[in-house]
Every structure is written in C-alpha cells, then in structure tokens.
Amino acid sequence: SFKEFTEHWEEGLENLVRKIFDFDDILKRFSVSNEPYFVINLLFSILLDADRMNAAGITTKRVELDNNAVSEFVNSIPKISGKILKQRKALFEHCYNKSNEIELEQKIFTLSAATGYGKTLSALNFSLNLRERIKKEKKYSPRIIYVAPFISILDQSANIFGKVFDEDEQSNRLLVHHHLSRVEYTTKDEHQSVVESYDTRKSELLLQGWNSEVIVTTFIQFFNSIFGRYTSNLRRLHNISGSIIMLDEVQSIPVEYWDAVRQALKYLCDKFDFKVILMTATQPLIFHNDEYVEISSQQFSDVPDRVTFNRNTQDQISITDFCRRMNDLIEENPGKNILIELNTIPTAIQVFYSLNPDLNRYFLSSQIIPFDRKPRIEEIKQDLTTGTDSSNRETIVISTQVIEAGVDLDFDIAVRDIGPIDSIIQTAGRCNRAGRRKVEDSNFYVYRIAEDRHEVARRVYGTVAIDIALELLRRNDTVPHLVSQYYEEISNRARGNASDTINDAITELNYEMVNDTFQLIEQDYSEPVFIEINDDARRIWQCFLQLNNPNVRTSWEEIIKIRKKMEQFMIGVSERDINRSNLPEEEGIYYVSQQQIGILYDRITGFNR
C-alpha cells in the first residue's frame, strides 16, 4: 500500500537503486553525480504531497501579489534624516534597477550591504520585480521564500512582510513556518476577503507544504527540505522548485557545510530553476566569483567603521576583576546604554548580580522561556528608543550569545568576552548599529575572561577558534579590517570532511548519512523542560497530560494546538542539569511546577543550574 511505501520508502528505494545501478547505460543518463538524489526526492515529493492533499480533500489556487507593495510600504515609513537613511534609499533603488537589468538565466545572486542599510526590503522588492519579469517572459509565478537562521530574525521580518502585504493571518498570500508558528490557514481572494478558513489538521497540512506566495521560514526547515530524509521535509520540495529564495544572514551557515550547500544549490538552480539571493553584511566565500552576480555595489558592501575598537585580549582577566571593570564602565558613562555579552550563563549571572540593582538592567539567555524572553526584548527596545523616564536613564543588558540571533538592538557601548571572530563581529554590530553616533563615542571592548586561569571561551568554542581570534585581533584594530582578514582565513578552511561526506552520501543515495552529517544546530543533548510559570501554564500542562491519557480519545488537532501552546513555556536543558535538579518526566517532557518557581526557575535569569 502507499502508506507502507511512505513508511518504508528508504528501504524500497535502496533496493530499487541497487537494480538501477546494475545498468551503466541508465547511469550515463545523469549528467552530474548528485542528480539521482534530487530527481528521486522531487518525484517522491510530488507523489507524497498529491496523496496527502487528495486524502484531505484540499485543492489550492495560486494568487497574485502586488508588485508595488514594497515600494508603497517604504514610501509610507516616516522619514528620518541621516546618512543611513540616504544609504537605505540608494540601496533600494540600486537593487530595483538591478532586477530590471539582470539576465533571467542568471540564478545565483549576492546582496552585500552593511548592517542597517535595509537589505531585507531591498531584496524583497528585487524578488517581487524579478517574479513579475519571470511571469511575463517564462509564463509562471515563482514563490518567494525568505530564510533566516533564527526565529528572532524571522519574527522581525514576518512582522514587516505582514505590513507590506497587509496580511495578519497565515494564508495563501503569506505564511510563517517554524516550530512556534501559528497553526491556522486561510485562503483569500484578490480583494483580501477570506474565502475559506481551515481546521487545525488541514491548516498544518497546508503550512508544512508551503502553499503560499511568500514563505518565511528557518534555515533548518529550508535545508532539511533539500538534504532531509523525512517525508515531512521532502514533501514540500516540489513547491520550492522555481522559487526565488532569499537566504538572510548567510554567514551563519557553518563553514564545514559550505561546499555541500554550494554543490546542492548549484544543481537546484540549474535543474530546478531556483534563484538564490545570499544576503549579509559580511559575505562568506561559499560560491566562486564566476558563479554569482552581486546586486549591491561597493558603496554599500564596505563595512563601515562605526565603533572604536578596544582590544583587551593581551592578558586574561578574572571574572571578579571583570565585574569591577563593568561597574566602573557604567559609572564613567552615565546615560549611555551598554551591552555586556558573556559566553556562559553562570558568568552572565555573576556579572548581572554584581551590578547596582537600582540600575535599569536586563538579563537575556536561552534558559529563559519565550513567554518571559519576548516581552523583555520588546521592553529593552522601547527603553533604548525612548529612555525609561524623562532623564533618559541608561539601559544595561547582560546577555549570552542569544543577543547575536538577529535581535535588532542598538547600544552606545558594547562589551564581549572573546569568542570566534564572527561572533565578535555580530556583537560589534549591536554598537552604534544605526550609525547615528560618532565613532569615538561608540566604544566596543573585547576581554579574555578566565576562571582559575582557564579561559571561559575555550570551554565553549574550543582552542582553534579562540587561537584564530586572538591572532586576528592582534593584527587588526578596526572591525572592517577584522572582517576582511577573517573571511580570508576562514575560506582556506572551508573544504572539510563534513561537506565531502555529505556530497559522497548524496552520490551514493545514502540518506541516513546525509541526515546524520548535515546538522545545522550542534546536538547538545538538551531535553525539553516545561516551566509552569502561571495558572495558564498549569492549565496547558494539565491539558497535555489529559491528551496523553490512554483512556481519553484525542484528535490530532487537539494535540497540535496544545503542543503549540506549550512551546511558549519550554526551554532546552542539558541532561546533566536535569539529573542534578531531579526533575519529574511526563510523556518525554520534564516539568518544573509552580511551587518550584524561584527555586528551579528564576523569572529574571531562567533555569537554575
């Protein structure tokens, strides 16, 4: 049966391939070694999606997009004078002109522009106009897929896209797909009138299949659709074919995967008619110079020198002395907003509690549940924009690396414990982000924090990355110089065993090896922990337990809904810390009760290790 085939398709495929590979004349029909892998995936995607949609009784219909939507939105934004605004406007017009000039046979593009220059809207407008040209000349309408590494970036971009397309629902015009996105879907006509709203199960089917004109999704969802082995990922591949794909913050792709990504996207652009735009302030050397066209220009891609770079990395500093220096720094800079980024949660907590509690201070880390973290980030943004009172009191943020994940905040001063160069660059980008202040008034500090003479950074990132960082910091005294030196250094290391293994596994149709090797997020063996922070969380937890009661008949729709609600109260905790805390487990999820709030979970600093 088809059900049995989909459950055991890899085994059947392996047997089929063994038979095919006995015939050299058949193999010769494939022009490149990775072609069988992607052709099989495409055919399987079409078959699987057709079966699922037919079984659910769903038919979809494509809709039009307003080609002027981005331009009209940009024109509606209140104008703020300054150099950055002029550069944003110039980049927007430059990219639009490029969308009219480029040959439609060109498939790979880069958009290199400094932080704050409006790459996302410029790329979206480029994509919309390119879509219109393809529609007229090629007679089909590409989907536009915006892909970013972190949900925090997606949330910001999805909010902007919603305003651009006047869309506040998951629909056939715009949808957001990640593990926290809303499971609802509506179809609308050209007048934005709702034609049909779907129940949870059908909504999930439509969302996971990317049945929309503009899709906003994560690196994991996108690349798993290309490299993945599971039906939930591969099912949408045929809908991606022919799309315009905006890859934001592309430097976040680990260097060991560069060649595998290059080989896959080159083939898919050539045969599946992908068009790919790689967007970043610091363009990694994934593709060769003759393989892409830059749609920006030198005036936008030069990394501006927005900060005074203070390198304090010649000697180590104890965490106690570091805390003392941070208190002095705050006292010496009254009224200035300061970011202090640490590599571990314990050091971040120690610095946070060393500060005067009367300060307007905030703490951020991944161990704070989304329910607490999201409003905190919004409060920080508000404080940084308007000040907390009439005296514009300073805002101090103590954070782990979670601040690097696309959180759009702008500080007067930034401080970071040493880390890999790309992380240092990300933190520097949070200082004078909009370029409104003088370079000499925007200080960025890098230190080497040690505990018992053991550097904290080496425990997190290993020795090699920190040694490279120390050497490059020794030779460079500005962020722009550091960026260029870093990518020259890292490009020499781009060819690694991981990409070779993935490429070989694709050639051999070894799906398990591809899946096991291509892991965008390092597996840290964290386990899901539910934090019962309030009465709402308690009701959600009780519903979850009830749904898993074998004596209660539960629909798939109810399970999906409750799982989505639970995500706002969940974090990932290491197995070691779970064992230390002796947390109870129910249905594979660990649990912190309301009675343990303040003991095992702190509303300010998160899970207590």
C-alpha positions in Angstrom: 0.0 0.0 0.0 1.0 3.6 -0.4 1.0 4.0 3.4 3.5 1.2 3.8 5.6 2.6 1.0 5.9 6.0 2.7 6.8 4.4 6.0 9.5 2.2 4.5 10.4 4.2 1.4 14.1 4.3 2.0 14.4 0.5 2.2 12.4 0.2 -1.1 14.4 2.9 -2.7 17.7 1.2 -1.8 16.6 -2.0 -3.4 15.4 -0.1 -6.5 18.7 1.8 -6.7 20.7 -1.4 -6.5 18.8 -2.7 -9.5 19.3 0.6 -11.4 23.0 0.8 -10.6 23.5 -2.6 -12.4 22.9 -0.8 -15.7 25.7 1.5 -16.7 23.7 2.9 -19.7 21.0 4.2 -17.3 23.6 5.8 -15.0 25.1 7.6 -18.0 21.8 9.5 -18.5 22.6 11.5 -15.4 24.9 14.4 -16.2 26.1 15.0 -12.6 26.7 12.7 -9.7 24.1 14.3 -7.3 21.3 14.2 -9.9 19.7 10.9 -9.0 19.3 12.0 -5.4 17.5 15.2 -6.2 15.4 13.8 -9.0 14.2 10.9 -6.8 13.4 13.4 -4.0 11.4 15.6 -6.4 9.4 12.7 -7.7 8.8 11.5 -4.2 7.7 15.0 -3.1 5.2 15.2 -5.9 3.7 11.8 -5.2 3.6 12.3 -1.4 2.1 15.8 -1.5 -0.5 14.8 -4.1 -1.6 11.8 -1.9 -1.8 13.9 1.3 -3.7 16.7 -0.3 -6.1 14.4 -2.1 -6.8 12.4 1.1 -7.6 15.6 2.9 -9.8 16.8 0.1 -7.8 20.0 -0.4 -7.2 21.9 -3.6 -5.1 25.0 -3.8 -5.2 28.0 -6.1 -2.3 30.5 -6.6 -3.0 34.2 -6.1 -1.4 37.4 -7.3 0.9 39.7 -5.4 1.0 43.5 -5.7 4.3 44.2 -7.5 4.4 47.7 -5.9 3.7 46.5 -2.3 7.2 47.0 -1.0 7.7 50.4 -2.7 4.4 51.7 -1.3 5.3 50.4 2.2 8.8 52.1 2.1 7.2 55.4 1.0 4.8 55.2 4.0 7.6 54.9 6.6 8.2 58.2 8.4 11.4 59.8 7.1 14.4 60.2 9.4 17.3 62.3 8.2 20.8 61.0 8.3 23.5 59.1 6.3 21.9 55.7 7.0 18.6 56.7 5.6 20.2 58.0 2.4 22.1 54.7 2.0 18.9 52.7 2.5 17.1 54.7 -0.2 20.1 54.4 -2.5 20.4 50.6 -2.0 16.7 50.1 -2.5 16.8 51.9 -5.9 20.0 50.2 -6.9 18.6 46.7 -6.3 15.4 47.6 -8.1 17.3 48.8 -11.1 19.4 45.5 -11.0 16.2 43.5 -11.1 15.4 45.0 -14.4 18.9 44.6 -15.8 20.0 41.1 -14.9 19.5 38.2 -17.4 16.8 35.8 -16.3 19.2 32.9 -16.9 21.3 34.1 -14.0 20.4 32.0 -10.9 22.7 33.0 -8.0 23.0 36.5 -6.5 24.6 38.1 -3.5 23.4 41.2 -1.7 26.2 42.5 0.4 25.4 45.6 2.4 26.3 47.0 5.8 24.1 46.5 8.8 21.2 48.9 8.9 21.1 49.5 5.1 17.7 47.7 4.7 18.8 44.6 2.9 15.6 42.7 3.6 13.2 45.2 2.0 15.6 45.8 -0.9 15.9 42.1 -1.6 12.1 41.6 -1.3 11.5 44.4 -3.8 14.1 42.9 -6.1 12.4 39.5 -5.8 8.9 40.9 -6.5 10.1 42.6 -9.6 12.1 39.6 -10.7 9.0 37.5 -10.1 7.0 39.8 -12.4 9.6 39.6 -15.2 9.6 35.8 -14.9 5.8 35.7 -15.0 5.7 37.7 -18.2 8.6 36.0 -20.0 8.6 32.5 -18.6 4.8 32.2 -18.0 5.0 31.0 -14.4 5.0 32.8 -11.0 7.8 31.9 -8.6 7.1 31.7 -4.9 9.3 33.9 -2.8 10.9 32.2 0.2 12.6 34.2 2.9 15.0 32.1 5.0 16.9 33.1 8.2 18.9 31.2 10.8 17.0 32.3 13.9 13.3 32.7 14.9 14.1 36.1 16.3 15.1 37.3 12.8 12.0 35.6 11.3 9.7 37.3 13.8 11.0 40.8 12.8 10.9 40.1 9.1 7.5 38.4 9.2 6.1 41.5 11.0 7.5 43.7 8.2 6.2 41.4 5.5 2.8 41.4 7.1 2.7 45.2 6.8 4.0 45.1 3.3 1.3 42.7 2.1 -1.4 43.9 4.5 -1.6 40.3 5.9 -2.0 39.4 9.6 -3.0 35.7 9.1 -1.4 32.5 7.8 -2.7 32.5 4.3 -2.2 31.7 0.6 -0.5 35.1 0.3 1.9 35.0 3.3 2.8 32.3 5.8 5.4 31.8 8.5 6.7 28.3 9.2 8.7 27.2 12.2 8.1 25.2 15.3 6.5 28.2 17.1 4.4 29.5 14.2 0.5 29.6 14.5 -1.3 26.5 13.1 -4.0 28.3 11.2 -4.5 28.9 7.5 -7.0 30.9 5.4 -7.4 31.4 1.7 -8.2 34.9 0.4 -9.2 36.3 -2.9 -7.6 39.2 -4.7 -9.6 41.7 -2.5 -8.2 40.2 0.7 -11.6 38.7 1.5 -11.5 35.4 3.3 -12.7 32.6 1.1 -12.1 29.7 3.5 -10.7 29.1 6.9 -9.3 25.6 7.6 -9.3 23.4 10.7 -6.1 22.7 12.6 -5.2 19.4 10.8 -5.8 20.9 7.3 -4.0 24.1 8.3 -1.0 22.1 9.3 -1.0 20.2 6.0 -1.1 23.5 4.0 1.5 25.2 6.2 4.0 22.4 6.1 3.5 22.1 2.3 4.3 25.8 1.9 1.2 26.6 0.0 1.6 30.3 -0.2 3.1 33.0 -2.4 5.6 34.3 0.2 7.0 31.9 2.8 9.0 33.0 5.9 11.0 30.1 7.4 14.2 28.9 9.1 17.5 27.6 7.7 16.6 24.2 9.3 13.2 23.9 7.6 14.6 25.0 4.2 17.8 23.0 4.2 16.1 19.9 5.6 13.8 20.1 2.5 16.9 19.8 0.4 19.1 17.5 2.4 16.5 15.7 4.5 15.3 12.2 4.6 11.9 12.5 6.3 8.6 12.8 4.5 7.6 16.0 6.4 10.6 17.8 4.9 10.7 16.3 1.4 7.0 16.7 0.8 7.4 20.5 0.1 10.4 20.2 -2.3 8.3 20.4 -5.5 6.7 23.6 -4.2 10.1 25.1 -3.7 11.1 24.4 -7.3 11.2 27.6 -9.4 11.2 29.8 -6.3 13.2 32.9 -5.5 15.0 32.2 -2.3 16.3 34.9 0.0 18.9 33.5 2.3 19.5 36.1 5.1 22.5 36.2 7.4 24.0 33.5 5.2 27.3 33.7 7.1 25.6 31.7 9.8 26.0 28.5 7.7 28.9 26.7 9.4 32.0 26.7 7.2 32.2 22.9 7.2 28.9 22.8 5.1 29.9 25.5 2.6 30.8 23.2 -0.2 27.8 20.8 0.3 25.5 23.8 0.2 27.3 25.2 -2.9 27.0 21.9 -4.8 23.3 21.3 -3.9 22.2 24.9 -4.7 24.2 25.0 -7.9 22.4 21.8 -9.1 19.0 23.0 -7.9 19.4 26.4 -9.6 20.4 24.7 -12.8 17.8 22.0 -13.0 15.0 23.0 -10.6 15.2 26.7 -11.6 15.9 28.0 -8.1 17.0 31.6 -7.9 19.0 32.3 -4.7 20.0 35.6 -3.1 22.6 35.4 -0.4 22.2 38.4 2.0 24.7 39.5 4.6 26.9 42.4 5.7 29.9 40.1 5.6 29.6 37.8 2.6 31.2 34.4 3.1 33.0 32.8 0.2 30.6 30.0 -0.5 30.3 30.4 -4.2 33.1 31.1 -6.7 33.3 34.6 -8.2 32.1 33.4 -11.6 29.0 31.7 -10.2 27.1 34.7 -8.8 26.2 38.3 -9.6 26.3 41.0 -6.9 23.2 43.1 -6.9 24.6 45.6 -4.5 27.7 47.8 -5.1 30.9 48.6 -3.3 29.5 51.8 -1.7 27.0 49.6 0.2 29.1 46.5 0.9 32.1 48.2 2.6 31.7 47.5 6.3 31.6 51.0 8.0 33.8 51.8 10.9 31.1 52.6 13.5 32.9 51.8 16.7 36.2 52.5 18.5 37.7 49.0 18.9 39.3 48.4 22.3 41.2 45.1 22.4 41.9 44.0 25.9 43.0 40.5 24.9 46.7 40.5 25.6 46.2 39.2 29.1 43.5 37.2 30.9 41.1 38.8 33.4 39.4 37.1 36.3 35.6 37.3 36.5 35.9 39.3 39.7 38.0 41.9 38.1 35.8 41.9 35.0 32.8 42.6 37.2 34.6 45.5 38.8 35.5 47.0 35.4 32.0 46.8 34.2 30.7 48.7 37.3 33.4 51.3 36.6 32.4 51.5 32.9 28.8 52.1 33.8 29.7 54.7 36.4 32.0 56.5 33.9 29.4 56.6 31.2 26.2 58.0 32.8 23.2 58.0 30.5 24.8 55.6 28.0 23.2 52.2 27.0 25.5 49.3 27.4 25.5 45.7 26.2 27.7 43.2 28.0 27.8 39.7 26.3 29.2 36.7 28.1 29.9 33.1 26.8 28.2 31.2 29.6 25.1 31.6 31.7 26.9 31.3 35.1 29.4 34.1 34.2 26.5 36.2 32.8 24.5 35.8 36.1 27.6 36.7 38.1 28.1 39.9 36.2 24.4 40.7 36.3 24.2 40.5 40.1 27.4 42.4 40.6 25.7 45.5 39.2 23.8 48.0 41.2 20.2 46.7 41.5 19.0 50.3 41.1 20.2 50.3 37.5 17.8 49.8 34.6 19.4 46.3 34.0 18.1 43.3 32.0 19.2 39.7 31.6 18.9 37.6 28.5 19.7 33.9 27.8 18.3 30.8 26.1 17.3 29.4 29.5 14.5 32.0 29.8 11.2 30.7 28.4 9.8 32.5 25.3 6.9 33.7 27.4 9.3 35.8 29.5 12.0 36.5 27.0 10.0 38.0 24.1 8.3 40.8 26.1 11.6 41.5 27.8 13.3 42.1 24.4 10.4 44.4 23.4 10.8 46.3 26.7 14.5 46.7 26.0 13.8 48.0 22.6 11.4 50.6 24.0 13.9 51.7 26.6 16.7 52.1 24.1 14.4 54.1 21.8 12.7 56.4 24.3 14.5 56.1 27.6 12.9 54.8 30.8 12.0 58.3 32.1 12.4 62.0 31.3 16.1 61.8 32.3 16.8 59.1 29.7 18.3 56.8 32.2 20.8 54.3 30.8 19.8 50.7 29.9 22.2 47.9 30.8 21.8 44.5 29.1 23.7 41.4 30.3 23.3 38.6 27.8 24.6 35.3 26.5 25.0 34.7 22.7 21.2 34.8 22.4 21.7 38.5 21.6 23.5 37.6 18.4 20.5 35.8 17.0 19.0 38.7 15.0 17.9 40.8 18.0 17.7 44.3 16.5 19.1 46.4 19.3 21.3 49.4 19.2 23.7 50.3 22.1 26.1 53.2 22.8 28.7 50.8 24.2 29.2 47.0 23.8 31.5 44.6 25.6 32.2 40.9 24.9 34.2 38.1 26.3 36.4 36.8 23.5 34.8 34.3 21.1 35.0 33.3 17.4 35.5 36.2 15.1 32.1 36.0 13.5 30.5 36.3 17.0 32.7 39.2 17.9 31.6 40.9 14.6 27.9 40.2 15.5 28.3 41.9 18.9 30.1 44.9 17.4 27.1 45.2 15.1 24.9 45.9 18.2 27.0 49.1 18.9 26.1 52.2 17.0 24.0 50.0 14.8 22.2 52.8 13.1 25.4 54.9 12.7 23.8 57.9 14.4 26.7 58.5 16.8 30.3 59.5 16.3 32.8 56.6 16.1 34.8 58.0 19.1 31.6 58.0 21.2 30.8 54.3 20.4 33.2 52.0 22.2 33.4 48.2 21.7 35.5 46.2 24.2 36.8 42.6 23.9 38.2 40.8 27.0 39.6 37.4 27.9 37.7 36.2 31.0 39.3 33.3 32.9 38.3 31.2 35.9 41.3 29.7 37.7 43.4 30.7 34.7 41.2 28.6 32.4 39.6 30.8 29.7 35.8 30.5 29.7 35.7 30.9 25.9 37.8 27.8 25.2 35.4 25.7 27.2 32.6 26.9 24.9 34.2 27.2 21.5 37.4 25.0 21.7 41.0 26.0 21.3 41.3 26.5 17.5 38.5 29.2 17.1 39.9 31.2 20.0 43.5 30.9 18.8 42.4 32.3 15.4 40.5 35.1 17.1 43.5 36.1 19.2 45.8 36.1 16.2 43.5 38.2 14.1 42.7 40.6 17.0 46.4 41.1 17.5 46.8 42.2 13.8 43.7 44.3 13.4 42.5 47.4 15.2 39.2 48.1 13.4 36.1 45.9 12.7 36.3 46.4 8.9 39.8 45.1 8.8 38.9 42.2 11.1 36.0 41.2 8.8 38.2 41.0 5.7 41.0 39.2 7.4 38.5 36.7 9.0 37.0 35.6 5.7 40.3 35.3 4.0 41.4 33.0 6.9 38.1 31.0 7.1 37.9 30.5 3.3 41.1 28.4 3.5 39.3 26.1 5.9 36.0 25.8 4.0 36.7 22.4 2.5 36.3 19.9 5.2 35.3 16.4 5.9 31.7 17.2 6.6 31.0 18.5 3.1 32.9 15.7 1.5 30.9 13.2 3.5 27.6 14.8 2.5 28.5 15.0 -1.1 29.6 11.4 -1.3 26.5 10.3 0.6 24.3 12.1 -1.9 26.0 10.4 -4.8 25.5 7.0 -3.1 21.9 7.8 -2.2 22.8 7.3 1.5 20.0 9.3 3.1 20.9 8.3 6.6 24.5 9.5 6.2 23.3 12.8 4.7 20.9 13.3 7.6 23.4 12.4 10.3 26.1 14.6 8.9 24.2 17.8 7.9 23.2 19.1 11.3 22.8 22.9 11.3 22.4 23.1 15.1 25.0 21.1 17.1 23.3 18.4 19.1 23.9 19.4 22.7 21.7 16.6 24.1 19.3 19.2 25.6 16.0 17.9 26.8 12.6 19.7 26.7 11.5 21.2 30.1 8.1 22.7 30.7 8.0 25.7 33.1 4.7 26.0 34.9 5.1 29.8 35.3 1.5 30.7 36.0 -2.1 29.4 36.1 -2.4 29.5 32.3 0.7 27.3 32.0 -0.7 25.0 34.6 -3.9 24.6 32.6 -1.9 23.9 29.4 0.2 21.2 31.3 -3.0 19.5 32.6 -4.5 19.5 29.1 -1.3 17.9 27.8 -1.5 15.2 30.5 -5.1 14.6 29.7 -4.4 14.3 26.0 -1.9 11.6 26.7 -4.3 9.6 28.9 -4.8 6.3 27.1 -8.4 6.2 28.2 -9.2 9.5 26.5 -9.8 9.7 22.8 -7.8 12.6 21.4 -7.9 14.2 18.0 -4.8 15.1 16.1 -6.0 18.7 16.0 -6.1 18.9 19.8 -2.6 17.5 20.1 -1.2 20.1 17.6 -2.9 23.0 19.4 -1.7 22.1 22.8 1.8 21.5 21.6 2.0 24.9 20.1 0.7 26.5 23.3 3.3 24.6 25.3 6.3 26.0 23.3 5.9 29.4 25.0 6.7 27.8 28.3 9.5 25.4 27.3 13.3 25.5 27.2 16.0 23.0 26.4 18.1 21.9 29.4 21.2 19.6 29.4 20.7 16.1 30.7 23.4 16.8 33.3 21.4 19.8 34.7 18.1 17.8 34.6 19.7 15.0 36.6 21.1 17.5 39.2 17.6 19.0 39.6 15.9 15.6 39.8 13.0 16.8 37.6 10.0 14.6 37.0 9.2 13.5 33.5 5.8 13.0 31.8 5.5 11.7 28.2 9.1 12.7 27.4 8.9 16.2 28.7 10.4 17.3 32.0 8.5 19.6 34.3 9.0 22.4 36.8 5.9 23.0 38.9 4.6 26.4 40.1 5.8 25.6 43.6 9.4 25.4 42.2 9.3 28.8 40.6 12.0 30.8 42.3 13.9 27.6 43.2 14.4 25.7 39.9 13.4 28.6 37.6 14.0 32.3 38.2 11.8 34.8 36.4 14.9 37.0 35.8 17.8 34.6 35.0 15.9 31.5 33.9 16.5 27.9 34.7 18.7 27.4 37.8 21.6 25.1 37.1 
